[in-house]
């Protein structure tokens, strides 16, 4: 399977080079596409390679990331859930879900320099947009007693292989700082 997008999203079957399904739901051009799961929804049924696949899409000037579910028997064209962020997403990373009890972890870097972390089990339709479990922002300590901290933009973020820590890239693209941060849901 292959995803491509402009204003609509197309899911292609590579063997036949044909469009399997169209998805619509963004008012502006799609800027991010990513498969979010590789598991079938029901282990008792044979996996047909499509049913139960989820993918994520983000668009230019859009503060919602949409999640779509692909089902062979249903030609539903609207998103099953959305994640809301503070600004347009510029970088996305996630951990793939191997089974239906394991949540997908999502890190979204926004144009405003913040990272939003989400953790959600993909189990079908969710009406209300989901908000982040945690937001990360980096700032300088400021100088003197009356100075205010100055934000340092986060440029990218990626989950480490242990899925319990995150690599953050921040500062400037010419001299970025890379830091590993342990994820703790209580902090």
C-alpha positions in Angstrom: 0.0 0.0 0.0 1.1 3.6 -0.6 -0.4 6.9 0.6 -0.3 10.0 -1.5 -2.0 13.4 -1.1 -2.7 16.8 -2.4 -6.1 18.1 -1.1 -7.4 14.5 -1.0 -5.6 11.4 0.2 -5.3 8.4 -2.0 -4.5 4.9 -0.9 -2.8 2.9 -3.7 -2.4 -0.8 -4.2 1.2 -1.1 -5.5 0.7 -4.5 -7.2 -2.0 -3.2 -9.5 -1.0 0.5 -9.5 -4.6 1.5 -8.9 -6.3 3.7 -6.3 -7.9 1.6 -3.6 -9.7 4.4 -1.8 -10.0 8.2 -1.6 -10.2 10.1 1.7 -11.3 13.7 2.1 -11.4 15.9 5.1 -8.7 18.6 4.9 -9.5 22.1 3.6 -5.8 22.8 2.8 -3.1 20.7 1.1 -2.0 17.7 3.1 1.6 18.1 4.4 2.0 14.9 6.6 1.0 11.3 6.0 2.0 8.3 8.1 0.7 4.8 8.8 0.1 4.4 12.5 -0.6 0.7 13.0 0.3 -2.5 11.4 -2.0 -4.9 13.2 -5.3 -6.5 12.2 -8.2 -5.5 14.5 -9.2 -9.1 15.2 -6.6 -11.9 15.5 -9.2 -14.6 14.9 -9.7 -13.4 11.3 -7.1 -13.8 8.6 -5.3 -10.5 7.9 -6.1 -9.3 4.4 -3.3 -6.6 4.4 -5.8 -3.7 4.6 -8.5 -4.1 7.2 -7.7 -2.4 10.5 -4.9 -0.2 9.1 -4.9 3.3 10.5 -3.0 6.3 9.1 -2.5 9.9 10.2 -2.7 13.1 8.1 -1.9 16.7 8.8 -2.5 19.7 6.6 -1.0 23.2 6.0 -2.4 25.8 8.5 -4.4 23.1 10.2 -4.3 22.5 14.0 -5.9 19.0 13.7 -4.2 15.8 12.9 -6.8 13.3 11.5 -6.7 9.5 12.0 -8.3 7.4 9.3 -9.1 3.7 9.4 -9.0 1.5 6.3 -11.6 -1.3 6.2 -12.1 -3.5 3.2 -15.9 -3.9 3.8 -16.6 -0.2 4.5 -15.9 2.7 2.2 -16.1 5.4 4.9 -14.2 8.5 3.8 -14.1 10.6 6.9 -11.6 10.6 9.8 -12.3 8.3 12.8 -10.6 10.6 15.2 -8.5 13.8 15.5 -5.7 15.1 17.6 -5.7 18.8 18.4 -2.4 20.8 18.6 -1.5 24.5 19.2 -0.2 25.3 15.7 0.5 23.7 12.3 2.4 20.4 12.7 5.9 20.5 11.2 7.3 17.2 12.4 5.6 14.0 13.5 6.9 10.7 15.0 5.1 7.8 16.5 5.5 4.3 17.9 3.7 1.7 15.9 1.1 -0.5 17.7 1.8 -4.2 17.4 -1.4 -5.4 19.1 -4.8 -4.0 20.0 -4.0 -3.4 23.7 -0.9 -1.3 23.0 -1.5 2.4 22.6 0.1 4.4 19.8 2.4 7.1 21.1 2.5 10.2 19.0 4.9 13.2 19.2 3.9 16.3 17.2 6.3 19.3 16.8 4.3 22.4 16.0 5.4 25.6 14.2 5.2 27.4 17.5 8.2 25.3 18.8 6.2 23.1 21.2 6.0 19.3 21.3 2.6 17.6 22.0 2.6 14.0 23.2 -0.4 11.8 22.8 -1.0 8.2 23.8 -4.2 6.5 22.6 -5.4 3.0 21.8 -6.7 3.1 18.2 -10.1 1.3 18.6 -12.4 3.0 16.1 -14.4 6.2 16.0 -14.0 9.0 18.6 -16.2 12.1 18.1 -14.3 14.7 20.1 -10.8 15.8 19.1 -8.2 14.5 21.6 -5.9 16.8 23.5 -2.3 16.0 24.4 -1.3 14.1 27.5 1.8 16.3 27.8 3.3 19.4 26.2 7.1 20.1 26.1 8.5 23.6 25.7 12.1 24.7 26.2 13.1 28.1 27.4 16.2 30.0 28.5 16.3 30.7 32.3 16.6 34.5 31.6 19.1 36.8 33.1 18.5 38.8 36.3 15.6 38.7 38.7 13.1 40.6 36.5 13.8 39.0 33.1 11.4 36.6 31.6 12.4 33.2 30.1 12.8 33.2 26.3 11.4 30.2 24.4 13.8 28.0 22.4 12.0 26.4 19.4 11.9 22.6 19.2 12.7 21.6 15.7 12.1 17.9 15.7 11.4 15.0 18.1 11.7 11.2 17.7 10.9 8.3 19.9 13.9 6.1 21.0 13.7 2.4 20.4 12.7 1.8 24.1 9.5 3.9 23.5 10.1 5.4 27.0 12.3 8.3 25.9 12.3 11.0 23.3 15.1 12.7 21.4 14.5 16.4 21.1 16.3 18.6 18.5 16.1 22.3 19.5 17.8 25.7 19.0 18.8 26.6 15.4 19.2 24.4 12.4 22.8 25.6 12.0 23.8 24.5 15.6 21.1 22.2 16.9 21.1 20.8 20.4 20.0 17.1 20.7 18.9 15.9 24.0 17.4 12.6 25.2 14.4 13.1 27.6 12.9 10.3 29.6 9.1 10.2 29.3 7.3 10.3 32.6 3.5 10.7 32.5 3.5 12.2 36.1 5.7 15.1 35.1 
